[in-house]
Amino acid sequence: MLSELNSADKVAGAKQVKRALNDGRAKKLFLAADADPRVTEPLARLAKEKEVPVEEVSTMKELGAACSIAVGSAVAVLL
């Protein structure tokens, strides 16, 4: 649920998300369905390797809004 992103610790953006996944801090990955697959697919594979659940969100705009940022976001992760 996107509401999880409103109150929880989170990071958005490919670099920060990759770092959180590699560090073992990620609890759940959110991917925007309309984002460039070249950005989202490697992170989805990494999340699968790390056994982090993945949830797809319909748009980058919706994901950015859920993260309380003014721009769209391709990826975000709960910490």
PDB file of N, CA, C and O in Angstrom:
ATOM      1  N   MET A   1       0.839  -1.190   0.000  1.00  0.00           N
ATOM      2  CA  MET A   1       0.000   0.000   0.000  1.00  0.00           C
ATOM      3  C   MET A   1       0.874   1.240   0.000  1.00  0.00           C
ATOM      4  O   MET A   1       1.856   1.329   0.737  1.00  0.00           O
ATOM      5  N   LEU A   2       0.504   2.183  -0.829  1.00  0.00           N
ATOM      6  CA  LEU A   2       1.259   3.432  -0.903  1.00  0.00           C
ATOM      7  C   LEU A   2       1.202   4.225   0.393  1.00  0.00           C
ATOM      8  O   LEU A   2       2.112   5.004   0.677  1.00  0.00           O
ATOM      9  N   SER A   3       0.155   4.042   1.180  1.00  0.00           N
ATOM     10  CA  SER A   3       0.042   4.785   2.437  1.00  0.00           C
ATOM     11  C   SER A   3       1.209   4.482   3.370  1.00  0.00           C
ATOM     12  O   SER A   3       1.529   5.290   4.242  1.00  0.00           O
ATOM     13  N   GLU A   4       1.846   3.327   3.194  1.00  0.00           N
ATOM     14  CA  GLU A   4       3.016   2.990   4.007  1.00  0.00           C
ATOM     15  C   GLU A   4       4.133   4.013   3.824  1.00  0.00           C
ATOM     16  O   GLU A   4       4.891   4.284   4.756  1.00  0.00           O
ATOM     17  N   LEU A   5       4.230   4.575   2.631  1.00  0.00           N
ATOM     18  CA  LEU A   5       5.301   5.526   2.343  1.00  0.00           C
ATOM     19  C   LEU A   5       5.086   6.877   3.013  1.00  0.00           C
ATOM     20  O   LEU A   5       6.043   7.626   3.211  1.00  0.00           O
ATOM     21  N   ASN A   6       3.845   7.199   3.363  1.00  0.00           N
ATOM     22  CA  ASN A   6       3.555   8.502   3.965  1.00  0.00           C
ATOM     23  C   ASN A   6       4.176   8.667   5.345  1.00  0.00           C
ATOM     24  O   ASN A   6       4.637   9.755   5.690  1.00  0.00           O
ATOM     25  N   SER A   7       4.193   7.609   6.130  1.00  0.00           N
ATOM     26  CA  SER A   7       4.610   7.742   7.517  1.00  0.00           C
ATOM     27  C   SER A   7       5.939   7.080   7.833  1.00  0.00           C
ATOM     28  O   SER A   7       6.535   7.361   8.872  1.00  0.00           O
ATOM     29  N   ALA A   8       6.412   6.210   6.961  1.00  0.00           N
ATOM     30  CA  ALA A   8       7.606   5.420   7.267  1.00  0.00           C
ATOM     31  C   ALA A   8       8.882   6.076   6.740  1.00  0.00           C
ATOM     32  O   ALA A   8       8.838   6.988   5.915  1.00  0.00           O
ATOM     33  N   ASP A   9      10.017   5.587   7.239  1.00  0.00           N
ATOM     34  CA  ASP A   9      11.304   5.983   6.678  1.00  0.00           C
ATOM     35  C   ASP A   9      11.391   5.403   5.279  1.00  0.00           C
ATOM     36  O   ASP A   9      11.045   4.244   5.052  1.00  0.00           O
ATOM     37  N   LYS A  10      11.856   6.217   4.344  1.00  0.00           N
ATOM     38  CA  LYS A  10      11.901   5.790   2.953  1.00  0.00           C
ATOM     39  C   LYS A  10      13.010   6.519   2.215  1.00  0.00           C
ATOM     40  O   LYS A  10      13.519   7.536   2.687  1.00  0.00           O
ATOM     41  N   VAL A  11      13.374   6.002   1.071  1.00  0.00           N
ATOM     42  CA  VAL A  11      14.237   6.706   0.134  1.00  0.00           C
ATOM     43  C   VAL A  11      13.646   6.534  -1.252  1.00  0.00           C
ATOM     44  O   VAL A  11      12.982   5.538  -1.539  1.00  0.00           O
ATOM     45  N   ALA A  12      13.893   7.513  -2.106  1.00  0.00           N
ATOM     46  CA  ALA A  12      13.417   7.473  -3.488  1.00  0.00           C
ATOM     47  C   ALA A  12      14.597   7.746  -4.402  1.00  0.00           C
ATOM     48  O   ALA A  12      15.548   8.434  -4.033  1.00  0.00           O
ATOM     49  N   GLY A  13      14.517   7.196  -5.594  1.00  0.00           N
ATOM     50  CA  GLY A  13      15.585   7.378  -6.560  1.00  0.00           C
ATOM     51  C   GLY A  13      16.436   6.132  -6.674  1.00  0.00           C
ATOM     52  O   GLY A  13      16.678   5.438  -5.687  1.00  0.00           O
ATOM     53  N   ALA A  14      16.892   5.853  -7.892  1.00  0.00           N
ATOM     54  CA  ALA A  14      17.577   4.598  -8.182  1.00  0.00           C
ATOM     55  C   ALA A  14      18.842   4.399  -7.354  1.00  0.00           C
ATOM     56  O   ALA A  14      19.055   3.311  -6.819  1.00  0.00           O
ATOM     57  N   LYS A  15      19.681   5.416  -7.237  1.00  0.00           N
ATOM     58  CA  LYS A  15      20.946   5.250  -6.504  1.00  0.00           C
ATOM     59  C   LYS A  15      20.710   4.946  -5.029  1.00  0.00           C
ATOM     60  O   LYS A  15      21.322   4.034  -4.474  1.00  0.00           O
ATOM     61  N   GLN A  16      19.820   5.711  -4.396  1.00  0.00           N
ATOM     62  CA  GLN A  16      19.547   5.508  -2.978  1.00  0.00           C
ATOM     63  C   GLN A  16      18.860   4.173  -2.724  1.00  0.00           C
ATOM     64  O   GLN A  16      19.140   3.502  -1.730  1.00  0.00           O
ATOM     65  N   VAL A  17      17.965   3.793  -3.624  1.00  0.00           N
ATOM     66  CA  VAL A  17      17.262   2.514  -3.485  1.00  0.00           C
ATOM     67  C   VAL A  17      18.247   1.360  -3.622  1.00  0.00           C
ATOM     68  O   VAL A  17      18.206   0.409  -2.842  1.00  0.00           O
ATOM     69  N   LYS A  18      19.130   1.440  -4.609  1.00  0.00           N
ATOM     70  CA  LYS A  18      20.142   0.383  -4.792  1.00  0.00           C
ATOM     71  C   LYS A  18      21.023   0.259  -3.556  1.00  0.00           C
ATOM     72  O   LYS A  18      21.331  -0.849  -3.115  1.00  0.00           O
ATOM     73  N   ARG A  19      21.423   1.384  -3.006  1.00  0.00           N
ATOM     74  CA  ARG A  19      22.253   1.378  -1.800  1.00  0.00           C
ATOM     75  C   ARG A  19      21.510   0.716  -0.632  1.00  0.00           C
ATOM     76  O   ARG A  19      22.082  -0.103   0.087  1.00  0.00           O
ATOM     77  N   ALA A  20      20.238   1.076  -0.450  1.00  0.00           N
ATOM     78  CA  ALA A  20      19.443   0.501   0.645  1.00  0.00           C
ATOM     79  C   ALA A  20      19.267  -1.012   0.470  1.00  0.00           C
ATOM     80  O   ALA A  20      19.323  -1.760   1.446  1.00  0.00           O
ATOM     81  N   LEU A  21      19.055  -1.458  -0.766  1.00  0.00           N
ATOM     82  CA  LEU A  21      18.915  -2.893  -1.018  1.00  0.00           C
ATOM     83  C   LEU A  21      20.224  -3.623  -0.718  1.00  0.00           C
ATOM     84  O   LEU A  21      20.220  -4.680  -0.087  1.00  0.00           O
ATOM     85  N   ASN A  22      21.330  -3.062  -1.168  1.00  0.00           N
ATOM     86  CA  ASN A  22      22.629  -3.703  -0.944  1.00  0.00           C
ATOM     87  C   ASN A  22      23.031  -3.717   0.525  1.00  0.00           C
ATOM     88  O   ASN A  22      23.699  -4.645   0.981  1.00  0.00           O
ATOM     89  N   ASP A  23      22.625  -2.688   1.264  1.00  0.00           N
ATOM     90  CA  ASP A  23      22.964  -2.588   2.688  1.00  0.00           C
ATOM     91  C   ASP A  23      22.046  -3.423   3.575  1.00  0.00           C
ATOM     92  O   ASP A  23      22.291  -3.547   4.775  1.00  0.00           O
ATOM     93  N   GLY A  24      20.994  -3.995   2.998  1.00  0.00           N
ATOM     94  CA  GLY A  24      20.063  -4.793   3.783  1.00  0.00           C
ATOM     95  C   GLY A  24      19.080  -3.969   4.589  1.00  0.00           C
ATOM     96  O   GLY A  24      18.447  -4.491   5.507  1.00  0.00           O
ATOM     97  N   ARG A  25      18.937  -2.675   4.261  1.00  0.00           N
ATOM     98  CA  ARG A  25      18.016  -1.805   5.003  1.00  0.00           C
ATOM     99  C   ARG A  25      16.618  -1.781   4.404  1.00  0.00           C
ATOM    100  O   ARG A  25      15.688  -1.298   5.049  1.00  0.00           O
ATOM    101  N   ALA A  26      16.445  -2.288   3.188  1.00  0.00           N
ATOM    102  CA  ALA A  26      15.171  -2.205   2.477  1.00  0.00           C
ATOM    103  C   ALA A  26      14.171  -3.232   3.013  1.00  0.00           C
ATOM    104  O   ALA A  26      14.505  -4.400   3.210  1.00  0.00           O
ATOM    105  N   LYS A  27      12.949  -2.775   3.243  1.00  0.00           N
ATOM    106  CA  LYS A  27      11.869  -3.660   3.705  1.00  0.00           C
ATOM    107  C   LYS A  27      10.874  -3.975   2.583  1.00  0.00           C
ATOM    108  O   LYS A  27      10.305  -5.066   2.537  1.00  0.00           O
ATOM    109  N   LYS A  28      10.668  -2.998   1.669  1.00  0.00           N
ATOM    110  CA  LYS A  28       9.720  -3.194   0.572  1.00  0.00           C
ATOM    111  C   LYS A  28      10.065  -2.215  -0.544  1.00  0.00           C
ATOM    112  O   LYS A  28      10.314  -1.036  -0.294  1.00  0.00           O
ATOM    113  N   LEU A  29      10.077  -2.717  -1.778  1.00  0.00           N
ATOM    114  CA  LEU A  29      10.404  -1.908  -2.952  1.00  0.00           C
ATOM    115  C   LEU A  29       9.127  -1.535  -3.688  1.00  0.00           C
ATOM    116  O   LEU A  29       8.241  -2.369  -3.876  1.00  0.00           O
ATOM    117  N   PHE A  30       9.037  -0.286  -4.100  1.00  0.00           N
ATOM    118  CA  PHE A  30       7.922   0.200  -4.916  1.00  0.00           C
ATOM    119  C   PHE A  30       8.468   0.608  -6.278  1.00  0.00           C
ATOM    120  O   PHE A  30       9.442   1.357  -6.359  1.00  0.00           O
ATOM    121  N   LEU A  31       7.842   0.117  -7.353  1.00  0.00           N
ATOM    122  CA  LEU A  31       8.256   0.423  -8.713  1.00  0.00           C
ATOM    123  C   LEU A  31       7.098   1.075  -9.464  1.00  0.00           C
ATOM    124  O   LEU A  31       5.961   0.614  -9.365  1.00  0.00           O
ATOM    125  N   ALA A  32       7.377   2.146 -10.218  1.00  0.00           N
ATOM    126  CA  ALA A  32       6.355   2.790 -11.042  1.00  0.00           C
ATOM    127  C   ALA A  32       6.238   2.031 -12.367  1.00  0.00           C
ATOM    128  O   ALA A  32       7.243   1.786 -13.034  1.00  0.00           O
ATOM    129  N   ALA A  33       5.027   1.665 -12.741  1.00  0.00           N
ATOM    130  CA  ALA A  33       4.789   0.890 -13.961  1.00  0.00           C
ATOM    131  C   ALA A  33       5.155   1.681 -15.215  1.00  0.00           C
ATOM    132  O   ALA A  33       5.522   1.088 -16.229  1.00  0.00           O
ATOM    133  N   ASP A  34       5.060   3.001 -15.161  1.00  0.00           N
ATOM    134  CA  ASP A  34       5.347   3.812 -16.349  1.00  0.00           C
ATOM    135  C   ASP A  34       6.802   4.291 -16.404  1.00  0.00           C
ATOM    136  O   ASP A  34       7.150   5.113 -17.251  1.00  0.00           O
ATOM    137  N   ALA A  35       7.639   3.791 -15.520  1.00  0.00           N
ATOM    138  CA  ALA A  35       9.054   4.184 -15.499  1.00  0.00           C
ATOM    139  C   ALA A  35       9.841   3.378 -16.533  1.00  0.00           C
ATOM    140  O   ALA A  35       9.392   2.330 -16.997  1.00  0.00           O
ATOM    141  N   ASP A  36      11.003   3.882 -16.879  1.00  0.00           N
ATOM    142  CA  ASP A  36      11.892   3.227 -17.840  1.00  0.00           C
ATOM    143  C   ASP A  36      12.343   1.873 -17.279  1.00  0.00           C
ATOM    144  O   ASP A  36      12.918   1.822 -16.192  1.00  0.00           O
ATOM    145  N   PRO A  37      12.093   0.797 -17.991  1.00  0.00           N
ATOM    146  CA  PRO A  37      12.506  -0.532 -17.515  1.00  0.00           C
ATOM    147  C   PRO A  37      14.009  -0.645 -17.280  1.00  0.00           C
ATOM    148  O   PRO A  37      14.447  -1.470 -16.479  1.00  0.00           O
ATOM    149  N   ARG A  38      14.802   0.173 -17.970  1.00  0.00           N
ATOM    150  CA  ARG A  38      16.249   0.137 -17.748  1.00  0.00           C
ATOM    151  C   ARG A  38      16.602   0.591 -16.336  1.00  0.00           C
ATOM    152  O   ARG A  38      17.674   0.269 -15.825  1.00  0.00           O
ATOM    153  N   VAL A  39      15.705   1.334 -15.714  1.00  0.00           N
ATOM    154  CA  VAL A  39      15.903   1.769 -14.329  1.00  0.00           C
ATOM    155  C   VAL A  39      15.315   0.748 -13.362  1.00  0.00           C
ATOM    156  O   VAL A  39      15.955   0.379 -12.378  1.00  0.00           O
ATOM    157  N   THR A  40      14.107   0.299 -13.640  1.00  0.00           N
ATOM    158  CA  THR A  40      13.385  -0.524 -12.670  1.00  0.00           C
ATOM    159  C   THR A  40      13.776  -2.003 -12.658  1.00  0.00           C
ATOM    160  O   THR A  40      13.820  -2.620 -11.594  1.00  0.00           O
ATOM    161  N   GLU A  41      14.059  -2.577 -13.829  1.00  0.00           N
ATOM    162  CA  GLU A  41      14.321  -4.020 -13.884  1.00  0.00           C
ATOM    163  C   GLU A  41      15.537  -4.464 -13.074  1.00  0.00           C
ATOM    164  O   GLU A  41      15.448  -5.463 -12.360  1.00  0.00           O
ATOM    165  N   PRO A  42      16.679  -3.758 -13.158  1.00  0.00           N
ATOM    166  CA  PRO A  42      17.816  -4.194 -12.326  1.00  0.00           C
ATOM    167  C   PRO A  42      17.510  -4.128 -10.831  1.00  0.00           C
ATOM    168  O   PRO A  42      17.976  -4.971 -10.065  1.00  0.00           O
ATOM    169  N   LEU A  43      16.739  -3.142 -10.419  1.00  0.00           N
ATOM    170  CA  LEU A  43      16.386  -3.015  -9.005  1.00  0.00           C
ATOM    171  C   LEU A  43      15.393  -4.097  -8.592  1.00  0.00           C
ATOM    172  O   LEU A  43      15.452  -4.603  -7.472  1.00  0.00           O
ATOM    173  N   ALA A  44      14.487  -4.449  -9.490  1.00  0.00           N
ATOM    174  CA  ALA A  44      13.546  -5.530  -9.199  1.00  0.00           C
ATOM    175  C   ALA A  44      14.296  -6.855  -9.040  1.00  0.00           C
ATOM    176  O   ALA A  44      13.979  -7.645  -8.151  1.00  0.00           O
ATOM    177  N   ARG A  45      15.290  -7.097  -9.900  1.00  0.00           N
ATOM    178  CA  ARG A  45      16.098  -8.324  -9.777  1.00  0.00           C
ATOM    179  C   ARG A  45      16.868  -8.339  -8.464  1.00  0.00           C
ATOM    180  O   ARG A  45      16.946  -9.367  -7.792  1.00  0.00           O
ATOM    181  N   LEU A  46      17.440  -7.185  -8.101  1.00  0.00           N
ATOM    182  CA  LEU A  46      18.204  -7.096  -6.853  1.00  0.00           C
ATOM    183  C   LEU A  46      17.288  -7.347  -5.651  1.00  0.00           C
ATOM    184  O   LEU A  46      17.670  -8.037  -4.705  1.00  0.00           O
ATOM    185  N   ALA A  47      16.090  -6.786  -5.696  1.00  0.00           N
ATOM    186  CA  ALA A  47      15.129  -6.997  -4.609  1.00  0.00           C
ATOM    187  C   ALA A  47      14.774  -8.474  -4.492  1.00  0.00           C
ATOM    188  O   ALA A  47      14.658  -8.999  -3.384  1.00  0.00           O
ATOM    189  N   LYS A  48      14.602  -9.146  -5.625  1.00  0.00           N
ATOM    190  CA  LYS A  48      14.286 -10.576  -5.600  1.00  0.00           C
ATOM    191  C   LYS A  48      15.437 -11.361  -4.970  1.00  0.00           C
ATOM    192  O   LYS A  48      15.212 -12.259  -4.158  1.00  0.00           O
ATOM    193  N   GLU A  49      16.670 -11.017  -5.350  1.00  0.00           N
ATOM    194  CA  GLU A  49      17.850 -11.681  -4.768  1.00  0.00           C
ATOM    195  C   GLU A  49      17.907 -11.493  -3.255  1.00  0.00           C
ATOM    196  O   GLU A  49      18.272 -12.409  -2.518  1.00  0.00           O
ATOM    197  N   LYS A  50      17.541 -10.293  -2.803  1.00  0.00           N
ATOM    198  CA  LYS A  50      17.615  -9.959  -1.380  1.00  0.00           C
ATOM    199  C   LYS A  50      16.341 -10.349  -0.630  1.00  0.00           C
ATOM    200  O   LYS A  50      16.224 -10.119   0.574  1.00  0.00           O
ATOM    201  N   GLU A  51      15.375 -10.949  -1.365  1.00  0.00           N
ATOM    202  CA  GLU A  51      14.096 -11.372  -0.789  1.00  0.00           C
ATOM    203  C   GLU A  51      13.308 -10.208  -0.187  1.00  0.00           C
ATOM    204  O   GLU A  51      12.718 -10.324   0.888  1.00  0.00           O
ATOM    205  N   VAL A  52      13.315  -9.095  -0.902  1.00  0.00           N
ATOM    206  CA  VAL A  52      12.553  -7.908  -0.509  1.00  0.00           C
ATOM    207  C   VAL A  52      11.270  -7.891  -1.353  1.00  0.00           C
ATOM    208  O   VAL A  52      11.340  -7.987  -2.578  1.00  0.00           O
ATOM    209  N   PRO A  53      10.105  -7.770  -0.712  1.00  0.00           N
ATOM    210  CA  PRO A  53       8.856  -7.733  -1.487  1.00  0.00           C
ATOM    211  C   PRO A  53       8.799  -6.515  -2.404  1.00  0.00           C
ATOM    212  O   PRO A  53       9.318  -5.449  -2.074  1.00  0.00           O
ATOM    213  N   VAL A  54       8.160  -6.690  -3.562  1.00  0.00           N
ATOM    214  CA  VAL A  54       8.052  -5.633  -4.566  1.00  0.00           C
ATOM    215  C   VAL A  54       6.581  -5.340  -4.818  1.00  0.00           C
ATOM    216  O   VAL A  54       5.765  -6.251  -4.959  1.00  0.00           O
ATOM    217  N   GLU A  55       6.257  -4.049  -4.872  1.00  0.00           N
ATOM    218  CA  GLU A  55       4.888  -3.631  -5.204  1.00  0.00           C
ATOM    219  C   GLU A  55       4.954  -2.667  -6.371  1.00  0.00           C
ATOM    220  O   GLU A  55       5.781  -1.755  -6.388  1.00  0.00           O
ATOM    221  N   GLU A  56       4.079  -2.869  -7.351  1.00  0.00           N
ATOM    222  CA  GLU A  56       4.043  -1.984  -8.509  1.00  0.00           C
ATOM    223  C   GLU A  56       3.001  -0.894  -8.294  1.00  0.00           C
ATOM    224  O   GLU A  56       1.894  -1.149  -7.820  1.00  0.00           O
ATOM    225  N   VAL A  57       3.386   0.327  -8.655  1.00  0.00           N
ATOM    226  CA  VAL A  57       2.519   1.503  -8.569  1.00  0.00           C
ATOM    227  C   VAL A  57       2.240   1.941  -9.996  1.00  0.00           C
ATOM    228  O   VAL A  57       3.105   1.793 -10.859  1.00  0.00           O
ATOM    229  N   SER A  58       1.051   2.478 -10.267  1.00  0.00           N
ATOM    230  CA  SER A  58       0.681   2.766 -11.651  1.00  0.00           C
ATOM    231  C   SER A  58       1.520   3.858 -12.312  1.00  0.00           C
ATOM    232  O   SER A  58       1.882   3.720 -13.481  1.00  0.00           O
ATOM    233  N   THR A  59       1.839   4.934 -11.599  1.00  0.00           N
ATOM    234  CA  THR A  59       2.578   6.022 -12.250  1.00  0.00           C
ATOM    235  C   THR A  59       3.704   6.565 -11.380  1.00  0.00           C
ATOM    236  O   THR A  59       3.690   6.443 -10.155  1.00  0.00           O
ATOM    237  N   MET A  60       4.681   7.169 -12.054  1.00  0.00           N
ATOM    238  CA  MET A  60       5.789   7.815 -11.350  1.00  0.00           C
ATOM    239  C   MET A  60       5.274   8.993 -10.517  1.00  0.00           C
ATOM    240  O   MET A  60       5.746   9.237  -9.407  1.00  0.00           O
ATOM    241  N   LYS A  61       4.307   9.712 -11.069  1.00  0.00           N
ATOM    242  CA  LYS A  61       3.733  10.857 -10.362  1.00  0.00           C
ATOM    243  C   LYS A  61       3.099  10.422  -9.037  1.00  0.00           C
ATOM    244  O   LYS A  61       3.285  11.066  -8.004  1.00  0.00           O
ATOM    245  N   GLU A  62       2.355   9.330  -9.089  1.00  0.00           N
ATOM    246  CA  GLU A  62       1.694   8.796  -7.896  1.00  0.00           C
ATOM    247  C   GLU A  62       2.734   8.361  -6.849  1.00  0.00           C
ATOM    248  O   GLU A  62       2.559   8.610  -5.657  1.00  0.00           O
ATOM    249  N   LEU A  63       3.797   7.721  -7.296  1.00  0.00           N
ATOM    250  CA  LEU A  63       4.840   7.272  -6.374  1.00  0.00           C
ATOM    251  C   LEU A  63       5.582   8.461  -5.766  1.00  0.00           C
ATOM    252  O   LEU A  63       5.887   8.459  -4.573  1.00  0.00           O
ATOM    253  N   GLY A  64       5.871   9.466  -6.575  1.00  0.00           N
ATOM    254  CA  GLY A  64       6.514  10.672  -6.053  1.00  0.00           C
ATOM    255  C   GLY A  64       5.653  11.362  -5.008  1.00  0.00           C
ATOM    256  O   GLY A  64       6.157  11.795  -3.972  1.00  0.00           O
ATOM    257  N   ALA A  65       4.361  11.465  -5.274  1.00  0.00           N
ATOM    258  CA  ALA A  65       3.433  12.096  -4.326  1.00  0.00           C
ATOM    259  C   ALA A  65       3.383  11.309  -3.019  1.00  0.00           C
ATOM    260  O   ALA A  65       3.337  11.903  -1.942  1.00  0.00           O
ATOM    261  N   ALA A  66       3.392   9.986  -3.103  1.00  0.00           N
ATOM    262  CA  ALA A  66       3.361   9.155  -1.897  1.00  0.00           C
ATOM    263  C   ALA A  66       4.628   9.337  -1.063  1.00  0.00           C
ATOM    264  O   ALA A  66       4.615   9.157   0.155  1.00  0.00           O
ATOM    265  N   CYS A  67       5.724   9.698  -1.738  1.00  0.00           N
ATOM    266  CA  CYS A  67       6.997   9.931  -1.042  1.00  0.00           C
ATOM    267  C   CYS A  67       7.145  11.382  -0.586  1.00  0.00           C
ATOM    268  O   CYS A  67       8.180  11.769  -0.043  1.00  0.00           O
ATOM    269  N   SER A  68       6.109  12.172  -0.812  1.00  0.00           N
ATOM    270  CA  SER A  68       6.101  13.593  -0.444  1.00  0.00           C
ATOM    271  C   SER A  68       7.181  14.384  -1.167  1.00  0.00           C
ATOM    272  O   SER A  68       7.811  15.270  -0.588  1.00  0.00           O
ATOM    273  N   ILE A  69       7.392  14.050  -2.457  1.00  0.00           N
ATOM    274  CA  ILE A  69       8.306  14.848  -3.268  1.00  0.00           C
ATOM    275  C   ILE A  69       7.522  15.452  -4.427  1.00  0.00           C
ATOM    276  O   ILE A  69       6.497  14.915  -4.847  1.00  0.00           O
ATOM    277  N   ALA A  70       8.017  16.573  -4.936  1.00  0.00           N
ATOM    278  CA  ALA A  70       7.280  17.342  -5.940  1.00  0.00           C
ATOM    279  C   ALA A  70       7.397  16.784  -7.363  1.00  0.00           C
ATOM    280  O   ALA A  70       6.711  17.250  -8.273  1.00  0.00           O
ATOM    281  N   VAL A  71       8.255  15.801  -7.549  1.00  0.00           N
ATOM    282  CA  VAL A  71       8.444  15.215  -8.875  1.00  0.00           C
ATOM    283  C   VAL A  71       8.122  13.735  -8.833  1.00  0.00           C
ATOM    284  O   VAL A  71       7.997  13.152  -7.756  1.00  0.00           O
ATOM    285  N   GLY A  72       7.989  13.132  -9.987  1.00  0.00           N
ATOM    286  CA  GLY A  72       7.731  11.708 -10.060  1.00  0.00           C
ATOM    287  C   GLY A  72       8.954  10.907  -9.640  1.00  0.00           C
ATOM    288  O   GLY A  72      10.080  11.403  -9.678  1.00  0.00           O
ATOM    289  N   SER A  73       8.721   9.677  -9.243  1.00  0.00           N
ATOM    290  CA  SER A  73       9.807   8.796  -8.850  1.00  0.00           C
ATOM    291  C   SER A  73       9.593   7.423  -9.484  1.00  0.00           C
ATOM    292  O   SER A  73       8.501   6.859  -9.415  1.00  0.00           O
ATOM    293  N   ALA A  74      10.654   6.890 -10.104  1.00  0.00           N
ATOM    294  CA  ALA A  74      10.561   5.574 -10.712  1.00  0.00           C
ATOM    295  C   ALA A  74      10.553   4.471  -9.663  1.00  0.00           C
ATOM    296  O   ALA A  74       9.880   3.451  -9.813  1.00  0.00           O
ATOM    297  N   VAL A  75      11.325   4.700  -8.586  1.00  0.00           N
ATOM    298  CA  VAL A  75      11.477   3.685  -7.537  1.00  0.00           C
ATOM    299  C   VAL A  75      11.535   4.338  -6.167  1.00  0.00           C
ATOM    300  O   VAL A  75      11.957   5.486  -6.023  1.00  0.00           O
ATOM    301  N   ALA A  76      11.104   3.588  -5.170  1.00  0.00           N
ATOM    302  CA  ALA A  76      11.212   4.016  -3.770  1.00  0.00           C
ATOM    303  C   ALA A  76      11.262   2.758  -2.926  1.00  0.00           C
ATOM    304  O   ALA A  76      10.831   1.686  -3.350  1.00  0.00           O
ATOM    305  N   VAL A  77      11.795   2.907  -1.730  1.00  0.00           N
ATOM    306  CA  VAL A  77      11.894   1.753  -0.847  1.00  0.00           C
ATOM    307  C   VAL A  77      11.604   2.169   0.593  1.00  0.00           C
ATOM    308  O   VAL A  77      12.027   3.232   1.047  1.00  0.00           O
ATOM    309  N   LEU A  78      10.869   1.304   1.301  1.00  0.00           N
ATOM    310  CA  LEU A  78      10.659   1.479   2.743  1.00  0.00           C
ATOM    311  C   LEU A  78      11.886   0.970   3.452  1.00  0.00           C
ATOM    312  O   LEU A  78      12.446  -0.063   3.084  1.00  0.00           O
ATOM    313  N   LEU A  79      12.308   1.701   4.478  1.00  0.00           N
ATOM    314  CA  LEU A  79      13.460   1.276   5.266  1.00  0.00           C
ATOM    315  C   LEU A  79      13.020   0.658   6.568  1.00  0.00           C
ATOM    316  O   LEU A  79      13.858   0.239   7.367  1.00  0.00           O
TER     317      LEU A  79
END
